[in-house]
Amino acid sequence: MPIEYLLEIEHSPFPLRVKHPEAIRSIAVLKAVGLLEADIYPPLDLCARFGDYQLAVVSGITAQGREELSREWGPVEAYS
């Protein structure tokens, strides 16, 4: 689930390069709802399959993404 992927990468060093298709799918969803900033290569195309994407570079989690993490799992101290 995409929100769980957000928790998984919360403490990762950014920029984070991702090549796994399932992770790229989660990144695309999280980016679309404004929870993280990322670029996906080749650029997103509504006609393409997620398996066609080769790389996602996550530059960071947005303030909205941090709020969502806090809402879902409590303050950072509770799960770090």
VEXLUMFI-549869 format. One record per atom (N, C-alpha, C, O): residue in one letter; residue number from 1; x, y, z. Coordinates in nm, 3 decimals. Layout:
! residues N
<nuse lomi="A" nulo="NUM" x="X" y="Y" z="Z"/>
...
! end
This chain:
! residues 80
<nuse lomi="M" nulo="1" x="0.085" y="-0.118" z="0.000"/>
<nuse lomi="M" nulo="1" x="0.000" y="0.000" z="0.000"/>
<nuse lomi="M" nulo="1" x="0.090" y="0.124" z="0.000"/>
<nuse lomi="M" nulo="1" x="0.189" y="0.127" z="0.073"/>
<nuse lomi="P" nulo="2" x="0.058" y="0.225" z="-0.079"/>
<nuse lomi="P" nulo="2" x="0.144" y="0.343" z="-0.091"/>
<nuse lomi="P" nulo="2" x="0.177" y="0.414" z="0.040"/>
<nuse lomi="P" nulo="2" x="0.291" y="0.456" z="0.061"/>
<nuse lomi="I" nulo="3" x="0.078" y="0.428" z="0.131"/>
<nuse lomi="I" nulo="3" x="0.106" y="0.501" z="0.255"/>
<nuse lomi="I" nulo="3" x="0.210" y="0.426" z="0.338"/>
<nuse lomi="I" nulo="3" x="0.291" y="0.489" z="0.406"/>
<nuse lomi="E" nulo="4" x="0.211" y="0.294" z="0.333"/>
<nuse lomi="E" nulo="4" x="0.312" y="0.217" z="0.405"/>
<nuse lomi="E" nulo="4" x="0.449" y="0.236" z="0.342"/>
<nuse lomi="E" nulo="4" x="0.551" y="0.233" z="0.411"/>
<nuse lomi="Y" nulo="5" x="0.453" y="0.256" z="0.211"/>
<nuse lomi="Y" nulo="5" x="0.580" y="0.283" z="0.145"/>
<nuse lomi="Y" nulo="5" x="0.635" y="0.418" z="0.191"/>
<nuse lomi="Y" nulo="5" x="0.756" y="0.434" z="0.204"/>
<nuse lomi="L" nulo="6" x="0.548" y="0.513" z="0.215"/>
<nuse lomi="L" nulo="6" x="0.590" y="0.644" z="0.266"/>
<nuse lomi="L" nulo="6" x="0.659" y="0.627" z="0.401"/>
<nuse lomi="L" nulo="6" x="0.763" y="0.689" z="0.426"/>
<nuse lomi="L" nulo="7" x="0.604" y="0.544" z="0.487"/>
<nuse lomi="L" nulo="7" x="0.665" y="0.516" z="0.617"/>
<nuse lomi="L" nulo="7" x="0.799" y="0.447" z="0.598"/>
<nuse lomi="L" nulo="7" x="0.895" y="0.476" z="0.669"/>
<nuse lomi="E" nulo="8" x="0.806" y="0.356" z="0.502"/>
<nuse lomi="E" nulo="8" x="0.929" y="0.281" z="0.476"/>
<nuse lomi="E" nulo="8" x="1.045" y="0.373" z="0.435"/>
<nuse lomi="E" nulo="8" x="1.160" y="0.349" z="0.473"/>
<nuse lomi="I" nulo="9" x="1.016" y="0.478" z="0.358"/>
<nuse lomi="I" nulo="9" x="1.124" y="0.564" z="0.309"/>
<nuse lomi="I" nulo="9" x="1.143" y="0.691" z="0.392"/>
<nuse lomi="I" nulo="9" x="1.229" y="0.773" z="0.361"/>
<nuse lomi="E" nulo="10" x="1.065" y="0.706" z="0.498"/>
<nuse lomi="E" nulo="10" x="1.068" y="0.830" z="0.576"/>
<nuse lomi="E" nulo="10" x="1.209" y="0.872" z="0.619"/>
<nuse lomi="E" nulo="10" x="1.243" y="0.990" z="0.611"/>
<nuse lomi="H" nulo="11" x="1.289" y="0.779" z="0.663"/>
<nuse lomi="H" nulo="11" x="1.423" y="0.813" z="0.714"/>
<nuse lomi="H" nulo="11" x="1.533" y="0.786" z="0.612"/>
<nuse lomi="H" nulo="11" x="1.651" y="0.783" z="0.648"/>
<nuse lomi="S" nulo="12" x="1.496" y="0.767" z="0.487"/>
<nuse lomi="S" nulo="12" x="1.595" y="0.743" z="0.381"/>
<nuse lomi="S" nulo="12" x="1.666" y="0.873" z="0.345"/>
<nuse lomi="S" nulo="12" x="1.608" y="0.982" z="0.357"/>
<nuse lomi="P" nulo="13" x="1.791" y="0.862" z="0.302"/>
<nuse lomi="P" nulo="13" x="1.859" y="0.983" z="0.253"/>
<nuse lomi="P" nulo="13" x="1.802" y="1.019" z="0.115"/>
<nuse lomi="P" nulo="13" x="1.787" y="0.933" z="0.028"/>
<nuse lomi="F" nulo="14" x="1.770" y="1.145" z="0.098"/>
<nuse lomi="F" nulo="14" x="1.718" y="1.192" z="-0.030"/>
<nuse lomi="F" nulo="14" x="1.826" y="1.270" z="-0.104"/>
<nuse lomi="F" nulo="14" x="1.905" y="1.338" z="-0.039"/>
<nuse lomi="P" nulo="15" x="1.832" y="1.261" z="-0.234"/>
<nuse lomi="P" nulo="15" x="1.737" y="1.193" z="-0.322"/>
<nuse lomi="P" nulo="15" x="1.754" y="1.042" z="-0.315"/>
<nuse lomi="P" nulo="15" x="1.864" y="0.989" z="-0.300"/>
<nuse lomi="L" nulo="16" x="1.641" y="0.974" z="-0.328"/>
<nuse lomi="L" nulo="16" x="1.635" y="0.829" z="-0.322"/>
<nuse lomi="L" nulo="16" x="1.602" y="0.777" z="-0.462"/>
<nuse lomi="L" nulo="16" x="1.499" y="0.813" z="-0.519"/>
<nuse lomi="R" nulo="17" x="1.689" y="0.694" z="-0.516"/>
<nuse lomi="R" nulo="17" x="1.669" y="0.636" z="-0.650"/>
<nuse lomi="R" nulo="17" x="1.606" y="0.499" z="-0.635"/>
<nuse lomi="R" nulo="17" x="1.655" y="0.415" z="-0.560"/>
<nuse lomi="V" nulo="18" x="1.496" y="0.476" z="-0.708"/>
<nuse lomi="V" nulo="18" x="1.419" y="0.352" z="-0.696"/>
<nuse lomi="V" nulo="18" x="1.399" y="0.293" z="-0.835"/>
<nuse lomi="V" nulo="18" x="1.361" y="0.363" z="-0.928"/>
<nuse lomi="K" nulo="19" x="1.425" y="0.162" z="-0.849"/>
<nuse lomi="K" nulo="19" x="1.410" y="0.095" z="-0.978"/>
<nuse lomi="K" nulo="19" x="1.305" y="-0.015" z="-0.977"/>
<nuse lomi="K" nulo="19" x="1.268" y="-0.065" z="-1.084"/>
<nuse lomi="H" nulo="20" x="1.255" y="-0.054" z="-0.862"/>
<nuse lomi="H" nulo="20" x="1.158" y="-0.163" z="-0.852"/>
<nuse lomi="H" nulo="20" x="1.021" y="-0.115" z="-0.899"/>
<nuse lomi="H" nulo="20" x="0.970" y="-0.016" z="-0.846"/>
<nuse lomi="P" nulo="21" x="0.959" y="-0.183" z="-0.997"/>
<nuse lomi="P" nulo="21" x="0.830" y="-0.138" z="-1.054"/>
<nuse lomi="P" nulo="21" x="0.718" y="-0.117" z="-0.951"/>
<nuse lomi="P" nulo="21" x="0.642" y="-0.021" z="-0.960"/>
<nuse lomi="E" nulo="22" x="0.709" y="-0.207" z="-0.854"/>
<nuse lomi="E" nulo="22" x="0.602" y="-0.193" z="-0.753"/>
<nuse lomi="E" nulo="22" x="0.625" y="-0.069" z="-0.667"/>
<nuse lomi="E" nulo="22" x="0.530" y="0.000" z="-0.630"/>
<nuse lomi="A" nulo="23" x="0.750" y="-0.041" z="-0.634"/>
<nuse lomi="A" nulo="23" x="0.781" y="0.079" z="-0.557"/>
<nuse lomi="A" nulo="23" x="0.754" y="0.204" z="-0.640"/>
<nuse lomi="A" nulo="23" x="0.706" y="0.304" z="-0.587"/>
<nuse lomi="I" nulo="24" x="0.784" y="0.199" z="-0.769"/>
<nuse lomi="I" nulo="24" x="0.758" y="0.313" z="-0.857"/>
<nuse lomi="I" nulo="24" x="0.608" y="0.340" z="-0.862"/>
<nuse lomi="I" nulo="24" x="0.566" y="0.455" z="-0.866"/>
<nuse lomi="R" nulo="25" x="0.528" y="0.236" z="-0.861"/>
<nuse lomi="R" nulo="25" x="0.381" y="0.253" z="-0.859"/>
<nuse lomi="R" nulo="25" x="0.339" y="0.328" z="-0.732"/>
<nuse lomi="R" nulo="25" x="0.259" y="0.421" z="-0.739"/>
<nuse lomi="S" nulo="26" x="0.392" y="0.288" z="-0.618"/>
<nuse lomi="S" nulo="26" x="0.360" y="0.356" z="-0.491"/>
<nuse lomi="S" nulo="26" x="0.404" y="0.502" z="-0.496"/>
<nuse lomi="S" nulo="26" x="0.332" y="0.591" z="-0.451"/>
<nuse lomi="I" nulo="27" x="0.522" y="0.525" z="-0.549"/>
<nuse lomi="I" nulo="27" x="0.574" y="0.661" z="-0.559"/>
<nuse lomi="I" nulo="27" x="0.483" y="0.747" z="-0.647"/>
<nuse lomi="I" nulo="27" x="0.456" y="0.862" z="-0.613"/>
<nuse lomi="A" nulo="28" x="0.437" y="0.692" z="-0.757"/>
<nuse lomi="A" nulo="28" x="0.348" y="0.766" z="-0.848"/>
<nuse lomi="A" nulo="28" x="0.219" y="0.805" z="-0.777"/>
<nuse lomi="A" nulo="28" x="0.170" y="0.917" z="-0.792"/>
<nuse lomi="V" nulo="29" x="0.163" y="0.714" z="-0.699"/>
<nuse lomi="V" nulo="29" x="0.039" y="0.743" z="-0.625"/>
<nuse lomi="V" nulo="29" x="0.065" y="0.850" z="-0.519"/>
<nuse lomi="V" nulo="29" x="-0.011" y="0.945" z="-0.508"/>
<nuse lomi="L" nulo="30" x="0.172" y="0.834" z="-0.442"/>
<nuse lomi="L" nulo="30" x="0.205" y="0.931" z="-0.337"/>
<nuse lomi="L" nulo="30" x="0.234" y="1.069" z="-0.396"/>
<nuse lomi="L" nulo="30" x="0.197" y="1.171" z="-0.337"/>
<nuse lomi="K" nulo="31" x="0.299" y="1.072" z="-0.509"/>
<nuse lomi="K" nulo="31" x="0.325" y="1.199" z="-0.577"/>
<nuse lomi="K" nulo="31" x="0.193" y="1.262" z="-0.623"/>
<nuse lomi="K" nulo="31" x="0.174" y="1.383" z="-0.607"/>
<nuse lomi="A" nulo="32" x="0.104" y="1.182" z="-0.679"/>
<nuse lomi="A" nulo="32" x="-0.022" y="1.233" z="-0.731"/>
<nuse lomi="A" nulo="32" x="-0.109" y="1.296" z="-0.622"/>
<nuse lomi="A" nulo="32" x="-0.183" y="1.391" z="-0.649"/>
<nuse lomi="V" nulo="33" x="-0.102" y="1.244" z="-0.501"/>
<nuse lomi="V" nulo="33" x="-0.182" y="1.299" z="-0.392"/>
<nuse lomi="V" nulo="33" x="-0.107" y="1.403" z="-0.309"/>
<nuse lomi="V" nulo="33" x="-0.157" y="1.451" z="-0.207"/>
<nuse lomi="G" nulo="34" x="0.015" y="1.436" z="-0.353"/>
<nuse lomi="G" nulo="34" x="0.090" y="1.544" z="-0.290"/>
<nuse lomi="G" nulo="34" x="0.165" y="1.510" z="-0.163"/>
<nuse lomi="G" nulo="34" x="0.197" y="1.599" z="-0.084"/>
<nuse lomi="L" nulo="35" x="0.193" y="1.380" z="-0.141"/>
<nuse lomi="L" nulo="35" x="0.262" y="1.340" z="-0.019"/>
<nuse lomi="L" nulo="35" x="0.413" y="1.333" z="-0.033"/>
<nuse lomi="L" nulo="35" x="0.485" y="1.332" z="0.067"/>
<nuse lomi="L" nulo="36" x="0.463" y="1.329" z="-0.156"/>
<nuse lomi="L" nulo="36" x="0.607" y="1.335" z="-0.176"/>
<nuse lomi="L" nulo="36" x="0.639" y="1.402" z="-0.308"/>
<nuse lomi="L" nulo="36" x="0.554" y="1.415" z="-0.397"/>
<nuse lomi="E" nulo="37" x="0.765" y="1.443" z="-0.319"/>
<nuse lomi="E" nulo="37" x="0.815" y="1.504" z="-0.442"/>
<nuse lomi="E" nulo="37" x="0.904" y="1.402" z="-0.510"/>
<nuse lomi="E" nulo="37" x="0.995" y="1.347" z="-0.448"/>
<nuse lomi="A" nulo="38" x="0.877" y="1.377" z="-0.638"/>
<nuse lomi="A" nulo="38" x="0.954" y="1.275" z="-0.711"/>
<nuse lomi="A" nulo="38" x="0.946" y="1.300" z="-0.860"/>
<nuse lomi="A" nulo="38" x="0.854" y="1.363" z="-0.911"/>
<nuse lomi="D" nulo="39" x="1.046" y="1.248" z="-0.930"/>
<nuse lomi="D" nulo="39" x="1.047" y="1.245" z="-1.076"/>
<nuse lomi="D" nulo="39" x="1.050" y="1.099" z="-1.117"/>
<nuse lomi="D" nulo="39" x="1.121" y="1.018" z="-1.057"/>
<nuse lomi="I" nulo="40" x="0.973" y="1.067" z="-1.220"/>
<nuse lomi="I" nulo="40" x="0.966" y="0.929" z="-1.269"/>
<nuse lomi="I" nulo="40" x="1.011" y="0.929" z="-1.414"/>
<nuse lomi="I" nulo="40" x="0.968" y="1.012" z="-1.494"/>
<nuse lomi="Y" nulo="41" x="1.098" y="0.833" z="-1.448"/>
<nuse lomi="Y" nulo="41" x="1.155" y="0.826" z="-1.583"/>
<nuse lomi="Y" nulo="41" x="1.123" y="0.693" z="-1.649"/>
<nuse lomi="Y" nulo="41" x="1.127" y="0.590" z="-1.583"/>
<nuse lomi="P" nulo="42" x="1.091" y="0.694" z="-1.777"/>
<nuse lomi="P" nulo="42" x="1.059" y="0.812" z="-1.855"/>
<nuse lomi="P" nulo="42" x="0.938" y="0.881" z="-1.793"/>
<nuse lomi="P" nulo="42" x="0.867" y="0.821" z="-1.713"/>
<nuse lomi="P" nulo="43" x="0.914" y="1.008" z="-1.830"/>
<nuse lomi="P" nulo="43" x="0.804" y="1.084" z="-1.769"/>
<nuse lomi="P" nulo="43" x="0.671" y="1.008" z="-1.774"/>
<nuse lomi="P" nulo="43" x="0.645" y="0.932" z="-1.868"/>
<nuse lomi="L" nulo="44" x="0.588" y="1.029" z="-1.672"/>
<nuse lomi="L" nulo="44" x="0.460" y="0.960" z="-1.663"/>
<nuse lomi="L" nulo="44" x="0.376" y="0.981" z="-1.788"/>
<nuse lomi="L" nulo="44" x="0.365" y="1.092" z="-1.841"/>
<nuse lomi="D" nulo="45" x="0.319" y="0.873" z="-1.833"/>
<nuse lomi="D" nulo="45" x="0.232" y="0.873" z="-1.950"/>
<nuse lomi="D" nulo="45" x="0.110" y="0.789" z="-1.914"/>
<nuse lomi="D" nulo="45" x="0.124" y="0.672" z="-1.876"/>
<nuse lomi="L" nulo="46" x="-0.007" y="0.847" z="-1.926"/>
<nuse lomi="L" nulo="46" x="-0.129" y="0.776" z="-1.885"/>
<nuse lomi="L" nulo="46" x="-0.154" y="0.648" z="-1.963"/>
<nuse lomi="L" nulo="46" x="-0.230" y="0.562" z="-1.918"/>
<nuse lomi="C" nulo="47" x="-0.091" y="0.634" z="-2.079"/>
<nuse lomi="C" nulo="47" x="-0.111" y="0.513" z="-2.161"/>
<nuse lomi="C" nulo="47" x="-0.007" y="0.405" z="-2.131"/>
<nuse lomi="C" nulo="47" x="-0.020" y="0.292" z="-2.178"/>
<nuse lomi="A" nulo="48" x="0.094" y="0.438" z="-2.055"/>
<nuse lomi="A" nulo="48" x="0.202" y="0.343" z="-2.027"/>
<nuse lomi="A" nulo="48" x="0.164" y="0.250" z="-1.911"/>
<nuse lomi="A" nulo="48" x="0.076" y="0.281" z="-1.832"/>
<nuse lomi="R" nulo="49" x="0.234" y="0.137" z="-1.904"/>
<nuse lomi="R" nulo="49" x="0.220" y="0.046" z="-1.791"/>
<nuse lomi="R" nulo="49" x="0.328" y="0.079" z="-1.690"/>
<nuse lomi="R" nulo="49" x="0.434" y="0.129" z="-1.729"/>
<nuse lomi="F" nulo="50" x="0.304" y="0.053" z="-1.561"/>
<nuse lomi="F" nulo="50" x="0.405" y="0.085" z="-1.461"/>
<nuse lomi="F" nulo="50" x="0.534" y="0.008" z="-1.485"/>
<nuse lomi="F" nulo="50" x="0.641" y="0.054" z="-1.448"/>
<nuse lomi="G" nulo="51" x="0.525" y="-0.109" z="-1.545"/>
<nuse lomi="G" nulo="51" x="0.643" y="-0.187" z="-1.576"/>
<nuse lomi="G" nulo="51" x="0.734" y="-0.119" z="-1.677"/>
<nuse lomi="G" nulo="51" x="0.852" y="-0.154" z="-1.689"/>
<nuse lomi="D" nulo="52" x="0.680" y="-0.020" z="-1.750"/>
<nuse lomi="D" nulo="52" x="0.759" y="0.053" z="-1.849"/>
<nuse lomi="D" nulo="52" x="0.850" y="0.156" z="-1.784"/>
<nuse lomi="D" nulo="52" x="0.947" y="0.201" z="-1.846"/>
<nuse lomi="Y" nulo="53" x="0.821" y="0.194" z="-1.660"/>
<nuse lomi="Y" nulo="53" x="0.902" y="0.296" z="-1.594"/>
<nuse lomi="Y" nulo="53" x="1.029" y="0.234" z="-1.539"/>
<nuse lomi="Y" nulo="53" x="1.026" y="0.126" z="-1.478"/>
<nuse lomi="Q" nulo="54" x="1.139" y="0.302" z="-1.560"/>
<nuse lomi="Q" nulo="54" x="1.269" y="0.246" z="-1.526"/>
<nuse lomi="Q" nulo="54" x="1.327" y="0.300" z="-1.396"/>
<nuse lomi="Q" nulo="54" x="1.408" y="0.233" z="-1.331"/>
<nuse lomi="L" nulo="55" x="1.286" y="0.422" z="-1.357"/>
<nuse lomi="L" nulo="55" x="1.349" y="0.486" z="-1.242"/>
<nuse lomi="L" nulo="55" x="1.258" y="0.591" z="-1.183"/>
<nuse lomi="L" nulo="55" x="1.188" y="0.663" z="-1.254"/>
<nuse lomi="A" nulo="56" x="1.258" y="0.599" z="-1.051"/>
<nuse lomi="A" nulo="56" x="1.194" y="0.710" z="-0.981"/>
<nuse lomi="A" nulo="56" x="1.299" y="0.770" z="-0.889"/>
<nuse lomi="A" nulo="56" x="1.375" y="0.698" z="-0.823"/>
<nuse lomi="V" nulo="57" x="1.303" y="0.901" z="-0.884"/>
<nuse lomi="V" nulo="57" x="1.395" y="0.970" z="-0.794"/>
<nuse lomi="V" nulo="57" x="1.309" y="1.052" z="-0.698"/>
<nuse lomi="V" nulo="57" x="1.248" y="1.151" z="-0.737"/>
<nuse lomi="V" nulo="58" x="1.307" y="1.010" z="-0.573"/>
<nuse lomi="V" nulo="58" x="1.229" y="1.079" z="-0.470"/>
<nuse lomi="V" nulo="58" x="1.318" y="1.185" z="-0.408"/>
<nuse lomi="V" nulo="58" x="1.424" y="1.154" z="-0.353"/>
<nuse lomi="S" nulo="59" x="1.274" y="1.311" z="-0.417"/>
<nuse lomi="S" nulo="59" x="1.355" y="1.420" z="-0.361"/>
<nuse lomi="S" nulo="59" x="1.317" y="1.453" z="-0.219"/>
<nuse lomi="S" nulo="59" x="1.393" y="1.519" z="-0.148"/>
<nuse lomi="G" nulo="60" x="1.200" y="1.409" z="-0.174"/>
<nuse lomi="G" nulo="60" x="1.163" y="1.432" z="-0.035"/>
<nuse lomi="G" nulo="60" x="1.015" y="1.409" z="-0.009"/>
<nuse lomi="G" nulo="60" x="0.935" y="1.391" z="-0.101"/>
<nuse lomi="I" nulo="61" x="0.982" y="1.411" z="0.119"/>
<nuse lomi="I" nulo="61" x="0.843" y="1.398" z="0.164"/>
<nuse lomi="I" nulo="61" x="0.791" y="1.539" z="0.190"/>
<nuse lomi="I" nulo="61" x="0.858" y="1.619" z="0.255"/>
<nuse lomi="T" nulo="62" x="0.673" y="1.569" z="0.140"/>
<nuse lomi="T" nulo="62" x="0.616" y="1.702" z="0.157"/>
<nuse lomi="T" nulo="62" x="0.566" y="1.719" z="0.300"/>
<nuse lomi="T" nulo="62" x="0.556" y="1.623" z="0.376"/>
<nuse lomi="A" nulo="63" x="0.534" y="1.845" z="0.335"/>
<nuse lomi="A" nulo="63" x="0.476" y="1.873" z="0.466"/>
<nuse lomi="A" nulo="63" x="0.345" y="1.797" z="0.482"/>
<nuse lomi="A" nulo="63" x="0.316" y="1.745" z="0.590"/>
<nuse lomi="Q" nulo="64" x="0.268" y="1.789" z="0.376"/>
<nuse lomi="Q" nulo="64" x="0.142" y="1.713" z="0.379"/>
<nuse lomi="Q" nulo="64" x="0.171" y="1.565" z="0.403"/>
<nuse lomi="Q" nulo="64" x="0.096" y="1.498" z="0.474"/>
<nuse lomi="G" nulo="65" x="0.279" y="1.514" z="0.343"/>
<nuse lomi="G" nulo="65" x="0.317" y="1.375" z="0.365"/>
<nuse lomi="G" nulo="65" x="0.357" y="1.350" z="0.509"/>
<nuse lomi="G" nulo="65" x="0.322" y="1.246" z="0.565"/>
<nuse lomi="R" nulo="66" x="0.430" y="1.442" z="0.569"/>
<nuse lomi="R" nulo="66" x="0.469" y="1.429" z="0.710"/>
<nuse lomi="R" nulo="66" x="0.346" y="1.433" z="0.801"/>
<nuse lomi="R" nulo="66" x="0.339" y="1.360" z="0.900"/>
<nuse lomi="E" nulo="67" x="0.249" y="1.519" z="0.767"/>
<nuse lomi="E" nulo="67" x="0.125" y="1.525" z="0.844"/>
<nuse lomi="E" nulo="67" x="0.051" y="1.391" z="0.835"/>
<nuse lomi="E" nulo="67" x="-0.003" y="1.342" z="0.935"/>
<nuse lomi="E" nulo="68" x="0.048" y="1.334" z="0.716"/>
<nuse lomi="E" nulo="68" x="-0.020" y="1.206" z="0.697"/>
<nuse lomi="E" nulo="68" x="0.049" y="1.095" z="0.778"/>
<nuse lomi="E" nulo="68" x="-0.018" y="1.012" z="0.839"/>
<nuse lomi="L" nulo="69" x="0.182" y="1.095" z="0.778"/>
<nuse lomi="L" nulo="69" x="0.255" y="0.997" z="0.859"/>
<nuse lomi="L" nulo="69" x="0.220" y="1.012" z="1.006"/>
<nuse lomi="L" nulo="69" x="0.196" y="0.912" z="1.075"/>
<nuse lomi="S" nulo="70" x="0.216" y="1.134" z="1.053"/>
<nuse lomi="S" nulo="70" x="0.184" y="1.160" z="1.194"/>
<nuse lomi="S" nulo="70" x="0.042" y="1.116" z="1.226"/>
<nuse lomi="S" nulo="70" x="0.016" y="1.059" z="1.332"/>
<nuse lomi="R" nulo="71" x="-0.050" y="1.142" z="1.133"/>
<nuse lomi="R" nulo="71" x="-0.190" y="1.104" z="1.153"/>
<nuse lomi="R" nulo="71" x="-0.206" y="0.951" z="1.156"/>
<nuse lomi="R" nulo="71" x="-0.282" y="0.898" z="1.237"/>
<nuse lomi="E" nulo="72" x="-0.135" y="0.882" z="1.067"/>
<nuse lomi="E" nulo="72" x="-0.148" y="0.737" z="1.057"/>
<nuse lomi="E" nulo="72" x="-0.075" y="0.662" z="1.169"/>
<nuse lomi="E" nulo="72" x="-0.125" y="0.563" z="1.221"/>
<nuse lomi="W" nulo="73" x="0.046" y="0.711" z="1.206"/>
<nuse lomi="W" nulo="73" x="0.130" y="0.635" z="1.298"/>
<nuse lomi="W" nulo="73" x="0.173" y="0.712" z="1.422"/>
<nuse lomi="W" nulo="73" x="0.255" y="0.662" z="1.499"/>
<nuse lomi="G" nulo="74" x="0.122" y="0.830" z="1.443"/>
<nuse lomi="G" nulo="74" x="0.156" y="0.908" z="1.561"/>
<nuse lomi="G" nulo="74" x="0.284" y="0.986" z="1.543"/>
<nuse lomi="G" nulo="74" x="0.343" y="0.984" z="1.435"/>
<nuse lomi="P" nulo="75" x="0.327" y="1.054" z="1.645"/>
<nuse lomi="P" nulo="75" x="0.449" y="1.136" z="1.638"/>
<nuse lomi="P" nulo="75" x="0.571" y="1.051" z="1.599"/>
<nuse lomi="P" nulo="75" x="0.576" y="0.931" z="1.626"/>
<nuse lomi="V" nulo="76" x="0.667" y="1.114" z="1.536"/>
<nuse lomi="V" nulo="76" x="0.788" y="1.047" z="1.488"/>
<nuse lomi="V" nulo="76" x="0.854" y="0.966" z="1.599"/>
<nuse lomi="V" nulo="76" x="0.901" y="0.855" z="1.574"/>
<nuse lomi="E" nulo="77" x="0.859" y="1.017" z="1.721"/>
<nuse lomi="E" nulo="77" x="0.925" y="0.948" z="1.832"/>
<nuse lomi="E" nulo="77" x="0.861" y="0.811" z="1.859"/>
<nuse lomi="E" nulo="77" x="0.927" y="0.721" z="1.910"/>
<nuse lomi="A" nulo="78" x="0.734" y="0.797" z="1.825"/>
<nuse lomi="A" nulo="78" x="0.663" y="0.672" z="1.855"/>
<nuse lomi="A" nulo="78" x="0.709" y="0.555" z="1.770"/>
<nuse lomi="A" nulo="78" x="0.694" y="0.440" z="1.810"/>
<nuse lomi="Y" nulo="79" x="0.767" y="0.582" z="1.651"/>
<nuse lomi="Y" nulo="79" x="0.806" y="0.471" z="1.564"/>
<nuse lomi="Y" nulo="79" x="0.946" y="0.483" z="1.508"/>
<nuse lomi="Y" nulo="79" x="0.980" y="0.412" z="1.413"/>
<nuse lomi="S" nulo="80" x="1.028" y="0.571" z="1.561"/>
<nuse lomi="S" nulo="80" x="1.165" y="0.580" z="1.510"/>
<nuse lomi="S" nulo="80" x="1.261" y="0.501" z="1.593"/>
<nuse lomi="S" nulo="80" x="1.380" y="0.498" z="1.564"/>
! end
